[in-house]
Structures are given as C-alpha cells and as structure tokens.
C-alpha cells in the first residue's frame, strides 16, 4: 500500500490537485488526500502546500521527489518487462510539444510508432514556450519533450533538425522565383504579423532589420497567417517546419540573412526512463533524422 501512496504523491505534485490526481488514478479525492496525510504523519514532514493555483511541493517533498521518481521508474520498468514477456509492449509516454512540432511531426510519428507498439499510450502536452517544456521535463511532469537548443544544463538532448525562419509569399509574388528573399524587401508588401506570446523569435528578427514591414494584419495562429498569404493578402514570416505544410498554396523563401533554431528532443539528465519512453525516443531520432537526410 505504501507504493500506491508514493505514486499518489507524485501524481498530485504533477497535477497540483488532489481531485485531478484521484481522477487519473481511479481513486476518490478523499482517498488521495488521506494517503498523502498518512505519509506526512509517517515521515513527520509537510509534503504539500496550497498556493493560488493549487498545491505545490514543500522543500522536504522536493528533496524526496528524485527517489520517488526512481521508484516509479522501477514500477514502469517492471510493467514493461512483463509486457515484453507476453509480446505486447505497454506503457504511457508523456510528451511536451510546441505547436509546429505538434502539427507537423507528431501525427506521422504516432502513426508509425503505433504500427509497431499499438498498446503504448500517449499524453501530449502542448505548451506555450520552450521554457515551459524544459521545466516540465525537469520536474517530471512529462517524460520527454521537444526543445530549442541551447537548453538548460540538466537536460539530456538529442539534436533533430535545424529549422530556418523563412519568408512566406503568395505564388504570384514578384520574388516567388528568386533564389532568396532580401530582408530589405519586407518593407515593400503588406505584412501579416504573428502575435507571439512567449518565444519572440519572429519579433526579435524583425527588430534587427533596418526597415520595419508594413504591419497590415496581426493574427494569433500560423495557420491563419498561411491561409491569408495564400489568398494574396500579404506576406509573413514563420519557421520552415510549418511553412512547408502542403495544405497551403504558398512559396517559402530563405532570407539573405540566416535566422534559425535547432530543435532537439530532451529528457531529464540521468533520469531512469521507462521502456516505452526509450522506444519512443529511439523512434523519433530515427524517423526525424532519416527525414532530414533525404
């Protein structure tokens, strides 16, 4: 029974809520609350504190979390080993993603992965920023995640691809056949600006050019911007990963000044990964690496 108490504590820390932890574990909220109260009485320490957004771990709890996660990893490893004996890999992989990866990579990755391992389940967590993904990996809220390099020192990373910022033009644009798009030409056409909340990659790029574009529209979605370019309403800037979406009839042009991001998949450094997570990591590295060499 102590093991279930440990797992209940980990799930409550992850979700910041007794009720959410109870829902995921198949318990009642009072049962989860009681299990953690039992641990606090047994260990004579406070484990959780309330804040404005829910529950947060105490200093003592933070000190114990690595050991508790190691126990959870052992449980996952045992379950995975048993599933291997029966020839059916099982498990849950929690993945932190940002929008362009979620749109352009995840569907194909999951389709090909599930053809080999149909009983492994996924929890995909779409996050607003690279920092949020890094934090969730470090604190065990996801098993792995897609990040931008360089990243924080306590993550283990595997480089996947270099992704450039590109100019996105309607097919009839005068520079649609040009080898590159001169940065100075951004001021000569109506510009559709993406409203960035966290990682200001496009905004930072625009701040460094000598002449600001003519901002005619501002949108909150890359897909909206691409649809508007397709209709000839202007030009925009986005990353090549999402700009090359075949759904849109647009032209992507590299700039005469390179601006790019390096994308990697990451786990917590020295973390004991579940077998299902290892399988997914290997699959991502092999599939994305292969696609970049074609």
MIKE-753018 format. One line per field, with one value per residue (C-alpha): residue in one letter; x, y, z. Coordinates in nm, 2 decimals, always signed. Example, Ala and Ser with C-alpha at 12.3 -4.5 7.8 and 13.67 -1.06 7.14 Angstrom:
<sites>
code = (A,S)
px = (+1.23,+1.37)
py = (-0.45,-0.11)
pz = (+0.78,+0.71)
</sites>
This chain:
<sites>
code = (X,X,X,X,X,X,X,X,X,X,X,X,X,X,X,X,X,X,X,X,X,X,X,X,X,X,X,X,X,X,X,X,X,X,X,X,X,X,X,X,X,X,X,X,X,X,X,X,X,X,X,X,X,X,X,X,X,X,X,X,X,X,X,X,X,X,X,X,X,X,X,X,X,X,X,X,X,X,X,X,X,X,X,X,X,X,X,X,X,X,X,X,X,X,X,X,X,X,X,X,X,X,X,X,X,X,X,X,X,X,X,X,X,X,X,X,X,X,X,X,X,X,X,X,X,X,X,X,X,X,X,X,X,X,X,X,X,X,X,X,X,X,X,X,X,X,X,X,X,X,X,X,X,X,X,X,X,X,X,X,X,X,X,X,X,X,X,X,X,X,X,X,X,X,X,X,X,X,X,X,X,X,X,X,X,X,X,X,X,X,X,X,X,X,X,X,X,X,X,X,X,X,X,X,X,X,X,X,X,X,X,X,X,X,X,X,X,X,X,X,X,X,X,X,X,X,X,X,X,X,X,X,X,X,X,X,X,X,X,X,X,X,X,X,X,X,X,X,X,X,X,X,X,X,X,X,X,X,X,X,X,X,X,X,X,X,X,X,X,X,X,X,X,X,X,X,X,X,X,X,X,X,X,X,X,X,X,X,X,X,X,X,X,X)
px = (+0.00,+0.29,+0.38,+0.04,+0.08,+0.41,+0.25,-0.04,+0.20,+0.39,+0.07,-0.06,+0.27,+0.25,-0.11,-0.12,-0.46,-0.59,-0.90,-0.72,-0.47,-0.77,-0.94,-0.63,-0.56,-0.91,-0.95,-1.17,-1.04,-1.06,-0.87,-0.57,-0.58,-0.57,-0.28,-0.07,-0.17,-0.06,+0.28,+0.31,+0.23,+0.47,+0.76,+0.68,+0.72,+0.49,+0.47,+0.23,+0.13,-0.16,-0.10,-0.33,-0.32,-0.35,-0.10,+0.28,+0.55,+0.73,+1.11,+1.11,+0.89,+1.13,+1.42,+1.23,+1.10,+1.41,+1.38,+1.01,+1.05,+1.32,+1.06,+0.81,+1.06,+1.12,+0.75,+0.72,+1.03,+0.86,+0.54,+0.73,+0.93,+0.61,+0.45,+0.76,+0.72,+0.37,+0.49,+0.29,+0.47,+0.26,+0.31,+0.23,+0.46,+0.40,+0.54,+0.59,+0.54,+0.53,+0.28,+0.48,+0.61,+0.26,+0.12,+0.40,+0.57,+0.35,+0.07,+0.32,+0.54,+0.25,+0.11,+0.43,+0.51,+0.17,+0.21,+0.49,+0.36,-0.02,-0.06,+0.16,-0.04,+0.04,-0.03,+0.06,+0.10,+0.11,+0.29,+0.33,+0.71,+1.04,+1.10,+0.77,+0.86,+1.21,+1.05,+0.80,+1.08,+1.30,+1.01,+0.89,+0.56,+0.64,+0.88,+1.04,+0.98,+1.08,+1.31,+1.52,+1.90,+2.08,+1.88,+1.93,+2.23,+2.03,+1.86,+1.99,+1.93,+1.93,+1.96,+1.69,+1.70,+1.79,+1.47,+1.50,+1.28,+1.15,+0.95,+0.61,+0.48,+0.18,+0.27,+0.22,+0.46,+0.74,+1.01,+0.85,+1.12,+1.41,+1.69,+1.65,+1.43,+1.62,+1.54,+1.50,+1.21,+1.00,+0.90,+0.76,+0.45,+0.16,+0.28,+0.08,+0.23,+0.21,+0.12,+0.38,+0.31,+0.64,+0.93,+0.96,+1.17,+1.00,+0.97,+1.34,+1.43,+1.21,+1.37,+1.71,+1.63,+1.67,+1.32,+1.01,+0.74,+0.40,+0.20,-0.14,-0.27,-0.19,-0.30,-0.25,-0.21,+0.05,-0.23,-0.43,-0.13,-0.06,-0.42,-0.41,-0.09,-0.25,-0.53,-0.28,-0.34,+0.02,+0.34,+0.45,+0.75,+0.74,+0.96,+1.01,+0.89,+0.53,+0.55,+0.61,+0.27,+0.14,-0.22,-0.13,-0.05,+0.23,+0.60,+0.87,+1.19,+1.51,+1.63,+1.96,+2.04,+2.00,+1.79,+1.73,+1.66,+1.80,+1.53,+1.60,+1.42,+1.51,+1.48,+1.59,+1.97,+2.04,+1.67,+1.57,+1.35,+1.06,+1.10,+0.81,+0.98,+1.30,+1.12,+0.96,+1.28,+1.46,+1.17,+1.18,+1.55,+1.55,+1.24,+1.33,+1.70,+1.61,+1.37,+1.64,+1.89,+1.65)
py = (+0.00,+0.24,+0.22,+0.35,+0.63,+0.73,+0.72,+0.93,+1.19,+1.20,+1.24,+1.51,+1.71,+1.66,+1.79,+2.03,+1.89,+1.61,+1.57,+1.56,+1.30,+1.09,+1.11,+0.98,+0.71,+0.58,+0.69,+0.93,+1.27,+1.20,+0.87,+1.05,+1.33,+1.06,+0.87,+1.19,+1.28,+0.93,+0.99,+1.32,+1.16,+0.87,+1.09,+1.38,+1.64,+1.86,+1.75,+1.98,+2.34,+2.54,+2.84,+3.04,+2.79,+2.47,+2.26,+2.28,+2.06,+2.17,+2.19,+1.84,+1.70,+1.84,+1.67,+1.33,+1.36,+1.21,+0.90,+0.87,+0.91,+0.64,+0.41,+0.50,+0.42,+0.08,+0.01,+0.12,-0.10,-0.40,-0.35,-0.31,-0.63,-0.82,-0.69,-0.79,-1.15,-1.15,-0.99,-0.68,-0.36,-0.14,+0.19,+0.56,+0.83,+1.19,+1.43,+1.81,+1.97,+2.31,+2.40,+2.34,+2.00,+1.90,+1.99,+1.87,+1.58,+1.42,+1.27,+1.08,+0.98,+0.84,+0.66,+0.49,+0.42,+0.26,+0.03,-0.13,-0.08,-0.04,-0.08,+0.21,+0.52,+0.89,+1.20,+1.50,+1.83,+2.14,+2.42,+2.79,+2.82,+2.63,+2.73,+2.57,+2.24,+2.24,+2.30,+2.02,+1.78,+1.87,+1.84,+1.50,+1.63,+1.49,+1.21,+1.38,+1.70,+1.89,+2.19,+2.46,+2.44,+2.56,+2.44,+2.42,+2.22,+1.95,+1.80,+1.52,+1.63,+1.47,+1.71,+1.66,+1.94,+2.30,+2.50,+2.83,+3.14,+3.19,+3.45,+3.31,+3.46,+3.41,+3.22,+3.53,+3.74,+3.90,+3.73,+3.39,+3.26,+3.44,+3.23,+3.41,+3.68,+4.01,+4.13,+4.48,+4.37,+4.30,+4.67,+4.66,+4.44,+4.42,+4.21,+3.96,+3.95,+3.66,+3.76,+3.58,+3.53,+3.38,+3.29,+3.61,+3.46,+3.64,+3.97,+3.96,+3.90,+4.20,+4.42,+4.37,+4.47,+4.83,+4.90,+4.77,+4.60,+4.75,+4.56,+4.53,+4.24,+4.07,+3.71,+3.45,+3.14,+3.03,+2.86,+3.18,+3.37,+3.10,+3.10,+3.48,+3.46,+3.20,+3.45,+3.72,+3.94,+3.99,+3.81,+3.67,+3.51,+3.17,+2.87,+2.64,+2.34,+2.47,+2.70,+2.39,+2.25,+2.10,+2.22,+2.58,+2.70,+2.94,+2.99,+2.97,+3.16,+3.16,+3.51,+3.65,+3.66,+3.32,+3.30,+2.96,+2.74,+2.40,+2.15,+1.86,+1.61,+1.61,+1.41,+1.49,+1.42,+1.10,+1.01,+0.65,+0.63,+0.38,+0.13,+0.28,+0.63,+0.48,+0.32,+0.65,+0.84,+0.60,+0.62,+1.00,+1.01,+0.75,+0.89,+1.27,+1.20,+0.99,+1.26,+1.53,+1.32,+1.26)
pz = (+0.00,+0.06,-0.31,-0.40,-0.15,-0.32,-0.66,-0.53,-0.40,-0.74,-0.93,-0.70,-0.74,-1.11,-1.14,-0.85,-0.74,-0.52,-0.73,-1.06,-0.92,-0.79,-1.13,-1.31,-1.06,-1.02,-0.65,-0.47,-0.38,+0.00,-0.06,-0.22,+0.04,+0.31,+0.15,+0.15,+0.50,+0.61,+0.45,+0.63,+0.96,+0.89,+0.78,+1.02,+0.74,+0.54,+0.18,+0.01,+0.05,-0.10,-0.33,-0.56,-0.84,-0.63,-0.45,-0.46,-0.31,+0.01,+0.04,+0.20,-0.08,-0.34,-0.17,-0.18,-0.54,-0.72,-0.50,-0.55,-0.93,-0.92,-0.75,-1.02,-1.29,-1.13,-1.14,-1.50,-1.59,-1.42,-1.60,-1.93,-1.87,-1.80,-2.12,-2.31,-2.18,-2.33,-2.66,-2.62,-2.51,-2.29,-2.11,-2.11,-2.27,-2.17,-2.43,-2.42,-2.76,-2.91,-3.19,-3.51,-3.38,-3.28,-3.62,-3.85,-3.68,-3.41,-3.63,-3.85,-3.56,-3.37,-3.67,-3.75,-3.38,-3.31,-3.61,-3.41,-3.05,-3.06,-2.68,-2.57,-2.49,-2.51,-2.33,-2.55,-2.36,-2.59,-2.42,-2.48,-2.46,-2.47,-2.10,-2.00,-2.18,-2.01,-1.67,-1.71,-1.82,-1.52,-1.27,-1.41,-1.54,-1.89,-1.98,-2.27,-2.48,-2.79,-2.71,-2.88,-2.84,-2.64,-2.35,-1.97,-1.85,-1.66,-1.97,-2.20,-2.56,-2.90,-3.19,-3.46,-3.72,-3.80,-3.87,-4.05,-4.04,-4.40,-4.59,-4.70,-5.02,-5.25,-5.56,-5.78,-5.58,-5.79,-5.59,-5.59,-5.83,-5.66,-5.50,-5.17,-5.02,-4.94,-4.59,-4.72,-4.93,-4.63,-4.62,-4.97,-4.92,-4.67,-4.38,-4.17,-3.83,-3.59,-3.24,-3.02,-2.65,-2.52,-2.76,-2.96,-3.25,-3.53,-3.34,-3.25,-3.61,-3.72,-3.46,-3.61,-3.97,-4.08,-4.21,-4.04,-4.25,-4.32,-4.05,-4.20,-4.01,-3.68,-3.61,-3.34,-3.55,-3.81,-4.00,-4.02,-4.15,-4.41,-4.53,-4.56,-4.76,-4.99,-5.06,-5.16,-4.85,-4.78,-4.68,-4.35,-4.17,-3.99,-3.94,-4.24,-4.04,-4.05,-4.36,-4.58,-4.49,-4.81,-4.73,-4.83,-5.18,-5.08,-5.16,-4.89,-4.94,-4.74,-4.64,-4.74,-4.37,-4.20,-3.88,-3.75,-3.44,-3.36,-3.25,-3.02,-2.81,-2.44,-2.12,-1.77,-1.74,-1.55,-1.54,-1.55,-1.85,-1.88,-2.16,-2.35,-2.34,-2.46,-2.75,-2.85,-2.82,-3.05,-3.29,-3.30,-3.35,-3.63,-3.81,-3.80,-3.86,-4.16,-4.30,-4.28,-4.49,-4.78)
</sites>
